[in-house]
Amino acid sequence: MTRKIRRDNVRSRLLHRALDVGINLLALTLAYVIKEQFSIGVRTEPLSVQVVLHTFAVVALIWIGVCSAMEIYTFKRPLFPEIVSLIAALAITIAFFNTYVYFTRLFIYPRYGMILYAVIGSVLLIVSRSAKLAAQRGLHRRGIGVRRAIIVGRGKIADQLARAFRENHSLGYRFLGFVCQNDDEASTPDVLGRLSELEKIIARMQPEEVIVTLPGHLHQEILNIAHRCQAENLRLRVVPDLFEVVMIRATLTEIGDIPLIGLRDPVITGCQSIVKRCFDIAVASFCLVLALPFFVLIPIAILIDSRGRGPILFSQERVGENNKHFRMYKFRSMVEDAEERLPELVQIEKLPEPMFKIPNDPRVTRIGKFLRRSSLDELPQLFNVLKGDMSMVGPRPEQVSVVNNYQLWHRKRLCIKPGITGPMQVGGRGALSLDERIRLELVYISRYSILEDVKYLLKTIPAVCRARGAY
């Protein structure tokens, strides 16, 4: 039996781009009309057709560029993250458009028009996405437009996929069951049969998509599944066995007609690195203004607590992007001779992993305990961000002695700048093992977008309040 494979991914992305560009242009037009009709602000001269077309072209190009950099049309997201990313893209688009207008002086666009454009554009984008997802979910609940899928393999990743299919109807999948590899898994729930029975299972269940989560060393079995799916005209997706190592970025080349997949460490480059740097400077500058009272009160508290002995700031050599060393600054939270007293508390060479946290560390001062629990000791790192040594969000800045004992895969986290906050700080701080922390950090790098940075900054506030692992 021959089935038609759906090829709606590219078409869907193009449709979304066109729809969102249309919404932007509609919002821009409505903003100008409302401003002029209701005499909001200073009246402007009527815009010529040439200026209108020029404006539409610039806004459309900026929107497409910003959305491409933020990967808005690359991944499916739940409603709230989708709306947040769209509004962030709209804000960046307006900022770039205003910059373009200011420097080119080709025309003057009214300030109130921009404010109305932001409001109307946000409302239209929210309404369009909400309506689309509501309609999509309604259709999917009725079994319309869903893909029937089976998962080959059992394990954590397979269970995560099945749970996602069941809980998130907007993904558009109807999960049929698992195909297991071993006989001892055949009696577990939702198992349709063994791998040797795949042909019969396909004939019985009539799936449209087969998702393989088998280990990579089962090369021949995966190849056989691929041949079977090709014969049945089924879409095949394979979860890479390297998923847990987070080597996501890949390139496809050919040598002598042999396809080669090139894997490289996840890294933030190009437009994303420029946007991230601008974001860091803006956020760090804003936080410094807000934190000015703390930069007055905390040094006074440290001096009183230590009776005027010892420095206010603590600096230490840390390892940053591409193994570059830099001096990281913090408010001092320990006694003056803390480094000399460390061998009394822990023998680093005998530790099971090259990192340590000491609960109830006797070297921590009274004010230091409060600074650490509240993370206020890390405020001077805002200057590290402005210098370019650190980012607002990223992996934890690690000590040189710890990095020297890294395993090879641990070093993948050094491909971007360390951050004041990030997956480690949000995920549990000192309560996480080294491997757990680095896995979280590599997932962050592989999924990076400005929206991810905003999400981690917002999650930092409740994480600091919980103070889990802060000692």
CORNORVEN-V512990 format. One record per backbone hydrogen bond with DSSP energy under -0.5 kcal/mol. CO is the residue of the C=O (numbers start at 0). NH is the residue of the N-H. Records with the same first field share a line. If there is no record, write none. Layout:
BEGIN
CO = NH ; NH
END
This chain:
BEGIN
6 = 10
7 = 11
8 = 12
9 = 13
10 = 14
11 = 15
12 = 16
13 = 17
14 = 18
15 = 19
16 = 20
17 = 21
18 = 22
19 = 23
20 = 24
21 = 25
22 = 26
23 = 27
24 = 28
25 = 29
26 = 30
27 = 31
28 = 32
29 = 33
30 = 34
31 = 35
32 = 36
33 = 37
34 = 39
35 = 38
38 = 40
47 = 51
48 = 52
49 = 53
50 = 54
51 = 55
52 = 56
53 = 57
54 = 58
55 = 59
56 = 60
57 = 61
58 = 62
59 = 63
60 = 64
61 = 65
62 = 66
63 = 67
64 = 68
65 = 69
66 = 71
67 = 70
70 = 73 ; 74
77 = 81
78 = 82
79 = 83
80 = 84
81 = 85
82 = 86
83 = 87
84 = 88
85 = 89
86 = 90
87 = 91
88 = 92
89 = 93
90 = 94
91 = 95
92 = 96
93 = 97
94 = 98
95 = 99
96 = 100
97 = 101
98 = 102
99 = 103
100 = 104
106 = 108
107 = 109
109 = 113
110 = 114
111 = 115
112 = 116
113 = 117
114 = 118
115 = 119
116 = 120
117 = 121
118 = 122
119 = 123
120 = 124
121 = 125
122 = 126
123 = 127
124 = 128
125 = 129
126 = 130
127 = 131
128 = 132
129 = 133
130 = 134
131 = 135
132 = 136
133 = 137
134 = 138
135 = 139
136 = 140
137 = 141
138 = 143
139 = 142
142 = 144
145 = 147
146 = 148 ; 173
147 = 207 ; 208
148 = 175 ; 176
149 = 151 ; 210
150 = 152 ; 178
151 = 212
154 = 158
155 = 159
156 = 160
157 = 161
158 = 162
159 = 163
160 = 164
161 = 165
162 = 166
163 = 167
166 = 168
167 = 170
168 = 171
171 = 146
172 = 174
173 = 148
176 = 150
177 = 179 ; 191 ; 192
178 = 152
179 = 194
181 = 184
182 = 185
184 = 187
187 = 190
189 = 177 ; 191
192 = 179
193 = 196
194 = 197
196 = 200
197 = 201
198 = 202
199 = 203
200 = 204
201 = 205
207 = 234
208 = 149
209 = 211 ; 236
210 = 151
211 = 238
214 = 217
216 = 218
217 = 221
218 = 222
219 = 223
220 = 224
221 = 225
222 = 226
223 = 227
224 = 228
225 = 229
226 = 230
227 = 231
228 = 232 ; 233
229 = 232
234 = 209
236 = 211
237 = 239
239 = 242
240 = 243
241 = 244 ; 245 ; 246
242 = 245
245 = 247
248 = 263
250 = 252 ; 261
252 = 259
254 = 257
256 = 258
257 = 254
259 = 252 ; 261
260 = 262
261 = 250
266 = 268
268 = 271 ; 272
269 = 273
270 = 274
271 = 275
272 = 276
273 = 277
274 = 278
275 = 279
276 = 280
277 = 281
278 = 282
279 = 283
280 = 284
281 = 285
282 = 286
283 = 287
284 = 288
285 = 289
286 = 290
288 = 291
290 = 293 ; 294
291 = 295
292 = 295 ; 296
293 = 297
295 = 299
296 = 300
297 = 301
298 = 302
299 = 303
300 = 304
301 = 305
302 = 307
303 = 306
305 = 308
311 = 331
313 = 329
315 = 327
316 = 399
317 = 319 ; 325
318 = 397
319 = 322
320 = 323
323 = 319
325 = 317 ; 327
327 = 315
329 = 313
332 = 364
334 = 337
336 = 340
337 = 341
338 = 341
340 = 343 ; 344
341 = 344 ; 345
345 = 347
346 = 349
347 = 350
352 = 354
356 = 358
357 = 360
360 = 363
362 = 334
364 = 368
365 = 369
366 = 370
367 = 371
368 = 372
369 = 373
370 = 374 ; 375 ; 376
371 = 374
374 = 377
375 = 378
376 = 330
377 = 380
378 = 381
379 = 382 ; 383
380 = 384
381 = 385
382 = 386
383 = 387 ; 388 ; 389
384 = 387
388 = 417
390 = 419
391 = 420
394 = 418
397 = 318
398 = 402
399 = 403
401 = 404
402 = 405
406 = 409 ; 410
407 = 410
408 = 411
409 = 412
410 = 413
411 = 414
412 = 415
413 = 321
417 = 390
420 = 393
421 = 425
422 = 426
423 = 427 ; 428
427 = 430
428 = 431
432 = 436
433 = 437
434 = 438
435 = 439
436 = 440
437 = 441
438 = 442
439 = 443
440 = 444
441 = 445
442 = 446
444 = 447
448 = 452
449 = 453
450 = 454
451 = 455
452 = 456
453 = 457
454 = 458
455 = 459
456 = 460
457 = 460 ; 461
458 = 462
459 = 463
460 = 464
461 = 465
462 = 466 ; 467
466 = 469
468 = 429 ; 470
END
